[in-house]
Amino acid sequence: MATIQEAMAAAVAHHQSGRLGEAAALYHAVLDALPGHADAAHLLGVVHLQSGQPDRAVTLIRGAIQHNHRVADYHDNLGSALKSLGRLEEAVAAHRQAVRLRPEFAQALYNLGNALEAQGRLEEAATAFRQAAARRPGYARARFNLGNVLAALGRRADADDAYRAALADEPTFVEAHANRGALLLALERPREAAAELARALALRPDHAPALSNLAAARLALGDRDGAELAARHAVAARPDLADCLLRLGEVRHRADRLGAAAAAYRTALAWEPALAQALANLALVRQGQGLLDAAEAGNRRALVLDPTLADVRSNLAYLLLFRPGVTAAAVLEAHRDWDRVHGTPHRGRWVKPGKAGARPGTRKGPLTVAILSGDFRRHPAGLFALRTVEALPGHDIRLLLYANQSESDDVTDRFRRAAAQWTPVAGLTDAELAARIRHDRPDVLIDLAGHNARGRPGLFARKPAPVQVAWSGYMATTGLAAMDALIADRHHVPDGMEAFYAERVLRMPDAFIAYDPPGSDDELPLTPPPCLSGGPVTFGSFNILTKLNDGVLAAWAEILGRVPESRLLMKTKALSCPDTAALWRGRLAAAGIDPGRVTMVGATGSLDHMRHCASVDVALDPFPFSGSTTTLETLWMGVPVVTLPGETFSSRHSLAFLSVAGVEGCIAADPADYVERAVAWAADRQGLAELRRTLRTRMAAGPLCDGGTLAAALAADLRALALPH
């Protein structure tokens, strides 16, 4: 017996020192001498588990349990071996038995949490990790895993507490710093995230996920060069890690380097061909480059791989708006498809009328109107809504503004001043935000984004307010059964077209928006049409490339052919990318347009952009997706916009704005008429000069910039919607 005890002691010493071969030999010797030695069988099983042979471990540890079923460690290690084999239910049972035998067994609780997490039983896993941490002071690993599970459950504030507790226990815990940094990034706290990620990288400079997230934090802070550097380092550290390549692509995409972004996404797909997010991101690049077929194909492939990607289904519905020949019926069906997949599961928890704030008909006081937007800033959606929002409080409206953004500017300050309550919500999940809105009990909730970037259709599908209204930021029906109304006008939705909208159509008296133009008259003085200086006529397009198609290019080619020596200015941020500019020079040439007659300009500041608008004589609107902000900007500089409207909401922006502004001679009936009207304007030097002198004054004094009148009409309609039924 003394010899067996000595052999076991030596074996354990080898085992603890990591000399697994020597330990295994001695455990075998003990078992040869005494086959029923439970500790030797158990520890030999542990050696096999540590050596990557969990199947042999299970057999040996079960044998130990047969000889002595009262030892908690045996059951705990059996559970670990079973988990390695993917036998998760048995693993959970084994860890639970270990805890029953020794209720204070912190490691068994920790291992139980891991097995439950692997099963997707996250609430139970959180309980196990919490109990493990309570039983062993300083158990940083248990607190770290608790943070991971809570983050996965969307309980991000609690997750942050858990990570901070883990770091208090173990300040050099690299993964805890890295995961907390990622969490802070998701909470839209990029400055704190960058600091936390820097701590992780000080401990491990080649930590690829931390470098990748640092790139995102720097991007959010406006440091594009720093973001590029961090993303490159992440890829260098782990060239096989697709997430790092996705981040590099995102950084390049945000810098309008579309060709380089596409290269990063393609590399990610080379490593992981079934990576749905890489396909979706590449589709967004192709969309920005105006390659509609490639964008649609990429989105559809992404959805095959992951049908839960709601933003990809939103992009598919949005892309349909750009298709030549698109009908209002097709647009409605595509958007209802999103709702069938992603909206239907939430219908059981809708807030019903009478469940929010007191109804206007049953109490005195203002109507509480909440507005959600990621564009309370110098952005088209913000500039469309700003003047009206500023005027709403004067119509007995109490405004709650939910800001789905982290950045701010002078426009943000104006929105904030109009609000009775300003709430940053970019770091909240849809479920968290829905709970917050239910708590605030608005009478009406307005959406300014729809299926566009920063839109939260998943939030509106939950219907946290009794009345929900879509306005200004999305140029189509939302398709949501939870959306009660759509703010429009008679130009965008003519009589008889109501059936093609999921929402009730509320028609404002003139235009559905009130424009807030940038700059002062001193900063943006009116200038004569360039052609009056003796130079050639210059046509202009300031729309995204996604709006351009073969029919548009064919019309432009005919216009340029009809107006000798005329030129075309194309300005949009995607043309900042040399690859994209080269692609479009090729497309123009294929359409019969000499690239030598075309000037391409990429992104500039807003005032410089407006000055470029003034540098053309006639603007050419794309079809079937018309310009909106671009049309208003061009009109503000006194330039006519020739447009060809269709039946969809998105095809009728220029029609609406031209009609309300009283500009005649710009609205075409078909492509041939579009060409004729552009050519006629190019020849009418006097008409161009007159428009330059008079249009801005008419716009400034008219409905297109009158937020007060629009606010009065909107307030009345919102109040009527919110009355009890």
N, C-alpha and C positions, 0 to 999 in steps of 0.2 A: 504493500500500500504506500509505503514511503516513496518507493520508486515512481509510482503513478503520480503522487503529489508533486514530486520534483519535476517530473516530465510536464505536468500541467503548468507549473509555475514557469518553467522555461518556455513553454509554448506561448503562454500569455505574454511573457516579456518580449518574445519575437513579434507577436501579433501587435502589441502596442507600439513597437518600433517600426512597423510597416514591413517586416520581413515575413511576408505571407507564406512563401514556400516553406521556410523552416518551421513556421507555426503549424502549417497543415501537416507536415511530416510527423511532428510530435503528437498532434491530435489523433492522427491515424494510429500511431503506435499505442496510444492509450486505449483507443477503441478496439485494437487487436487484442490487447491484454484484458480489457473489460468492456465488452460490447454494449453493456447497458449504462455506460457513463454518460449521463444526460448533458453535463456541462461540455464535455469534449465534443459530443455530437452537435450541440447547439453552436459552439464556437467554430467548429469546422464548417458548419453551414454559413456562419457569418463570413468566414474567409471566402467561401465560394460566392456569396453575394457581393462581396467587395471585389472579387475577381471577374465579375460579369457573368456568373453562372447561377442565376436565381433559381432555375429549375432544380439543380442539385441541392441548393440551399434549402428549398422547401422540403425536400425529402428528408434531409438530415435534421432540420429543426422540428418537423413533425415527429420524427423518431424520438427526439429529446422530450417533446411534450407528452408522448405516450408513457415515458418513464417518470415524468414529473410535470403534471399539468398546472401546478400552483406557482410557477415562476413567471412573473410578469414580463421579464425581458425576452423570454422565449417567444411569447405571443406577439410582442412588439416587433421583433426582428422577422418573425414569420410574416407579419403584415407587410413589412418593407419588401420582402422577397416576392410576395404575391402581387404587390403593386408593380414591381419591375416586370412581372409577367403579364400585366394588364388585367389581372383578376381582381378588379377593384372592390367588388362587393365582399369577397372573401377577405380582402385586406382590411376593409373597414371593420368587419366582424372581429378579426384578430386584434386590431388595435383597441377596439372597445373592450375586449376581454382583458387585455393588459391593464387598462384603466380600472376595470372592475376589481382586478386583483390588487392594484396599487393606486388608489384614487389620486395620490399626489404625484403620479408619474408624469412629469411635464413633457418628457421626450415622446412618450406614447401619445399624449394629447396633440403634440406638434405633428407627429406622423399621421395621426388620425385626420388632422386638418388637411394635410397634403393629399391623402387618399380621397377625402370628401371633395376637395377642390378639383381633383382629376375627374371626378364623377359629375362635376357641374353643380354640386350641392353646396352653393357658396355660402348661404346663411349658416348652415350647419358647420361648414369649415371655419367661418369667422368665429363662431362660438368656441370651437375647439382651440383655435389659436389664442383666443382671448383667455381661455382657461389655462392654457400652457404658460402664457406670460404671467398670469397671476400666481402660478405655483412655483415659478423659478424667477426670482428677482434678477434683472439684467439679461433676460432671455431675448436678446436683440433679434435673433432670427425669427422667433415666433411673432414679435411685433411687426417685423418687416413683412412676413407673409400675410399677417392680418391686414396690413396696409394694401397689399396687392389685391386681396379678395374684396376689400371694401371699395377700392377703386373700380374693380370690375363690376361691382353692384351699383355703381353710380353714386355711392355715398362718399363723395370726394373730400368733404371737410373732415369726416371721420378718418378717412385714409391718411390725410395729411397729419392728423394727430398721431396716428400709429407710426408713421415714418419718423416723425420728430421724436417720439418715444424711443424708437429703435436707435436713432442717432444719439440720443442722450445716454443710452446704454453703451453704445459703441461708436464713438465719433469718427472712426476711420472706416466705417462700413460703406464701402464704395457703392455697392448696388443700392443701398438705401438713399444715398445722396443722388444717384442717377435717377432712381424711380421717383423720388420726390420732385426732382427737377422736371421730369416728364409730366407729373401731376400738376405742378404749378403752371406749366405751359398750357395744359388742357383747361386750366382755370382762368386763362387769359391774364396771367400775371408774369409777363415775359421777363421783366427786370429781375424779379426774385428767382425765376427759373434759371436765368443765366448765371446768377450767383451760386445757386445750389449745384448746377452742372459744373461750374468751374471748380467747386470743391471736390467733386468726383474726379475730375480730370487732373487735379493736383495730386491725387493719390494714384491714379492710373491714367497717364496721358493718352494711351491708345484705346480707351474705352469707346468703342464705335457708337453704341446707342447714345451715349452722353454727348459725343461730338455731333451726332446727327440732330439731336434735340437742341443743342446749343446753336446750331445753324438756324433752326426754326425760331428760337428766341431772338437771335440777332436780327433775323429778317423782320420779326414783329416790331423790333425797336428801330427799324429803318436803316440798319447797318448792313447793306447788301454785300459789301466787300468782305466784312467779317463773316457773314453767313456763308458766302462762297468758300472762304478759307476753311471754316469748320466742316462744311459738307465734304470738301475735297479730302480733308484729313480723315474723316469717317470712312470714306470709300477706300482710302489707302490702307487704313487699319483693317478693314474687313471688305475686300472687293467682292466677296461672295454673298454679302448680306444685302438682300434686295431693299430692305427698308432704308439703308444708307443711300442707295442709288435713287430711290424715290425722293428722298430729301434733296439730293443734289438737283434732281430734275425740277423740283418745286422752286428751289432758289433761282434757278436759271429761268424758269417760266415767269416768275414774278418780276424778273429783270428784263422781260420781253425778249430773251434769247431763246426763241422757240426751237430753232434747229438744235441747239445744244441741249435743251431740255428733252427733246425727243430722243436724242442719242442716249441720255441717261436712262430714260424709261425703257428703251429697247435693250439696253444692257441688263437692266433688272429682269426683263422677260427672258433674256438668254439664260440667266441663272435659274429663273423660276417661271416657266412658260404659263403656268396656271394662276399667276398672281393677278387677280381681278383688279386690284387697285392700280397696278401699273398700266393695265389696258385702259382703265377709265381715265387715268391722268394723260396718257398718250392721246386718247380721244379728245381731251380738252385742248391739247396743243394743236391737233389737226383742225379742230373747230376754230381756234384762233387764227390759223393760217388760211381759213376759208376752204378747207378740204372736207366738205360736208359728207361725202360718201365714206371716207375713211373714219371720220368721227362717229358716224352712226354705226358702222361695222364694229368699231372698237367698243362702243357702249354695249352693243348687243352681245358681243363675246363676253364682256365683263359680267353681264347679268346672267348669262348661262352658267358661269362659274360661281356666281354669288347673287342669287335672286333677292337678297335682303338689302342690296345697295340702293337705298331710296334716292340718293342724290343722282345716281346714274340714270334711274328711271325718269327723274325730273329733267335731266339733260336731254334724254330722248324726246320727251314731250316738247321741250323748248326748241330742239333742232327742227322739228316739223314746221315751225313757224317760218323758216327760211326757204322751204321747198317750193319751187315754182309750181303753180297750180294747186297749192294747198287750199282746202276748203274749211269753213268754220265747223262743219260737222266732223271732219277728221281731227281738228284741233280739240274739240270737246271730247271725242272718244279717247284720244291719247292721254289727256289729262285725267279722265275718269279711270283709265287703266291704272294710273298711279294710285288713285284713291281706293280702287278695288283691292290692290295688293297691300298697301301700307296704311290706308286709313280705316278700313273696315274693322281691324282688331280693336280699335279704340272707341267704337261707337257706344259701348255699354256704359261708359263713364262720362258722357257729355253732361255739361251743366245745362239744365233746362231753364226756360224763362221762369222767373220768380225765385230762382235759387241763388242769384247773385245779390247785388246791391238792391235796395228798395227801388221799386219802379217809380218812374216820374209821375205816374198818375196816382200814386198812393202816398207820396211824401213831397215836402218842399225841398228845395235845394237844387244844386246843379246836376246835370247829367254827367256821370263819370265815364270818360272815354279814354281807353288805353290804346297806345300805338306801339307796335313792335317794329323795329327796323335796325339793320346794321349800317344804315346810311344816313344817320343824323350827322352829316358832315358834308364837305364840298364834293358832292356826288350827284348825278342826275336825279335819283329818287329823292334825295334830300332837298335839292333845289326846286323840284316840282312841288313839294309839300310845304316848304318852310313858311311862306307868307300866309298860307291858309291856317297852318297850325298856330302861328303867332296870333292870328285873329280869333281863333275858336274860343279862348277864355272870355272874350267880350260878348259871347252868345250863351252865357250861363253853362259853359262846359268846363268841367274839372279834368285836367289832362294828366294822365299817368304815362310817362314815356319809358319804355323798356329798350335800352340801348344794347343791341347785339354787336358791339364793337369795342375795341380797346383804344383806338386812336381818337383824337379830337382836333378841332380847328375852330375858326371863327364862326362857322355855321353851327357847329355843335354847341357853342356858347349861346347862340340865339335860341336854339331848341330848348336848351336847359332852362333858360330864363322863362320860357313859355309854360314850363311844366310845373304842376303842383307837386309832382313826385317824379324824380329821375332815378331810374334803377339800372345799373349795369348788369347785364345778364349773359354776356358772351361765354362765361365760364360755367353756365348751368346747362344740364342736359334738358331735353324736351320734357321729361317727366318732372324734373325739379322746377323748371320754369312754369309748367302747368300748375303745379302745387302753389307756387308763389302767386300766380295770377288769380287762382281760386281764392286764395287768402285775401287778396286786395279787392276782390268783388267788383270789378268794373261792370258797367251796364253794357258797354260795347267795346270790342277789341278789334283794332284795325291792323291789317297787314300791309306793309310797304315793300314786300320783296317777292312773294309768291314762290315760284320755282327757280328764281335767280340766285346768284351767289349771295350767301348770307341769309337766304330764305330759311324759314323754319316750318315747312308744311307739316312736318310731324307734330309740331306743337299745335297748330291749328286743327289738325285731324283729331286731336284730343278734346277739342272744344272746351277750353277752360272758362269761357265767358258765354253768357246766354245768347248774345248776338255778335256775330263775327262778319267783318267787312273787308274786302280786298280793294286796295287803292294804289294807284300811281307807280308802283315799283315793278309791276309785272304786266306785260302787254297781251294778256289772254285770260280766258277763264282759268281758275285754279283747278277746276274739276272736283273740288272737295264737296262732299255732301254736307260737311260741317260749316261751310262758308255760306252765310245767309245772303250777302249782297255784294255787288260789284259796282264801284263808282265809275261812271262813264259819262258820255254825252251823246247827243243825237248824231254827231259826226262819226264817232267810233262805233256805236251800235245803233244803226238806223232802225226805225220801226219795222217790226216783222222778223228781226234777227234774235229776239230774246230766247228762242228755243235752243239756240246753240251755246248757251251759257248755263253752267250748273247753278249760278247764283241769280238772285233777283237783280235786275239791272236798275240802278238809280241814275237817272240822267240829270246832270248838272245843267244849269241854264245855258252856258256857252261851252267852255272847255272844261275838262275834268281836272285840270291842274292850273296852278298859277305860278308862272315862271319867276324866279329871282335871278336876274342877270348878273354876271360877274363884273367887277370893275366899275369905274366911274367914266363919265364922258371924257374927262381929261386923260384917263388911262387908255381908253378905247375910242378915240375920236373918229367920227365918220369921215371917210375919204371917198373921192370920186371913183367910179368904176375904173379898174386898171386899163381897160381897152381905150379909154378916152385920152390916155397919154400917147397914143399912137402905136402901142404895141399890139400884139395879137390878142384875140379873145381867149380868156382862160376859163375853162370849166373846172369844177371842183367836186370832189367826193371826200367826205370826212367820216364816213361810216366804217364800222368794223368789216373786215374782209369776209366774214361769214355771210354777210348780206349780199355779196356779189356772186353772180351766177352767169351762165353762158348767155341767157337772154339779156341781162343787163349789159354785158360786155358787147354783145352784138349791137345794141342800141347806141352805146357810146361810140363804137367804131363808125356807125353811120353818121352820127352827129359830127364827129371829127372830120369825116370825109366831106360832109356838106359845108363845113366852115373852114376854108383853107387857112393854113398856118396856125390854126387854133391849137391850144395846149390843154393838157389835163393835169391838175394837181390832185394827187391822192395822199391823204394824210390820215394816219391811224397808228396807234402805238405798236401794232404788230409789225409795221414796216421798219421799226427800229432794228429788227433782226435781219442781218444781211442775207441769210438763207431764205427767209420768207420774201424779202424784196426780190431776190433773184427768181424765185418761183413765180412771182406775179409778173415780172417782166416777161417770162416765158408764156404765161397765160395770155397776157395782153397781145403779144406778138401772134400767138395762135388765133386770136380773135380778130386779127387784122388791124391792130392798133400799134403803130410804130412806137416802141419804148422810148425812142429819142424825143418824142413829143410829150412824154410823161415825166413829171417831177414827183418823186416819192419822199415823204417826210414822216418820221416816226413821232414818238411821244415828245411833248413839250409841256411847259407850264400852261395854266388855263388862259392867262392873258395873251401869251404868245400864240396859243391855239386860236383865239378869237382874231388876232391880227392876221393869221393865215386865212381865216374865213373871209376877211376883207380883201385878201389878195386875189380873189377870183371874181369873175363877172357873173357867172351863172352856176348854181349848184345843181348837181344831178343826183336825185334821190334814187336809192336802189329799190327793187321790187322783187318779191312780194313783201319783204320786211322793210318798212319805211324807216327813215330817220325820225328820231324824237328830239332828244337833246341837240343833236347835230343840226336839225332843222331850225330849232329855236335860236341856236347860236348864230347860224348863218343869217336868218331873218333879222336878228338884232343888229347885225353889221350891214343891213340894207341890201342883202343879196337875194334874188329870187331863187326858189327851189322848185324845180320841175319834178312832179311826182306822178306815179301811176298806182292809184289805190286798188285794192281788191275787196273781198268781203270780210277778211279777218280783221280783228282789232289791231294787230300789229302792222297791218298794211295801210292803216288809215290815219296815222299820226300827222303826217304832213298835210293831208287833206284837211284835218281838223284845224290845225294851227293856221294854215293859209286862209281857210274860210273865216275863222274868228278874227284874224288880223285884216281881213278885207283885201287880200292880195289876189288879183285876178290873172288869168292867163297861164296858170301853172299846173292845173289839174288835168291830166290826160285821161283819155278813154281807153286807149290801147297802146301797144308799143310804137306803132307808126305815128300816132298823135303825140306821144312822148317826144319822139325825135323832132317832129314839126315844131312843137312848142319850145324846145331847147334852141333850135335854129332861129326861131322868130325872136326870142329874147336876145340872142347874140347879135342880131341885126338892129335891135331897137336901142340905140345908144341913149336917146332921150329918155326912154322909159326906164332904163337902168339908172340913169342919173337921178330921175325923179324919185325912184324907190329909195335910193340911198339917202336922199334929203328928208323923206317923210316917214318912212316905215317905223323907225325906232320910236318916234314921238307917238305914232298911233298905237304901237304895241304897249308902250309904257302907260298910256292913258286908258287902254282898253282892257277887256276881260282877260287877256292872256297873262297879265301881270297883276290882276286885281284879286288879291287874297281875301280881302274883306267881304266882297260880294259872294265869292265862292264859299267862304266860311259860313255865311248866313244860310245859304242853301243847304250846305252839307249838315250843319247843325240841326236844321229843321227835319231833314230826312232821317238823321240818326235818332232824333227824339221820337219820331213816328215809329221807327223800327223797334225801339226799346219799350214802347207802351205795352201794357199787358194785352194778351190776346183773349 
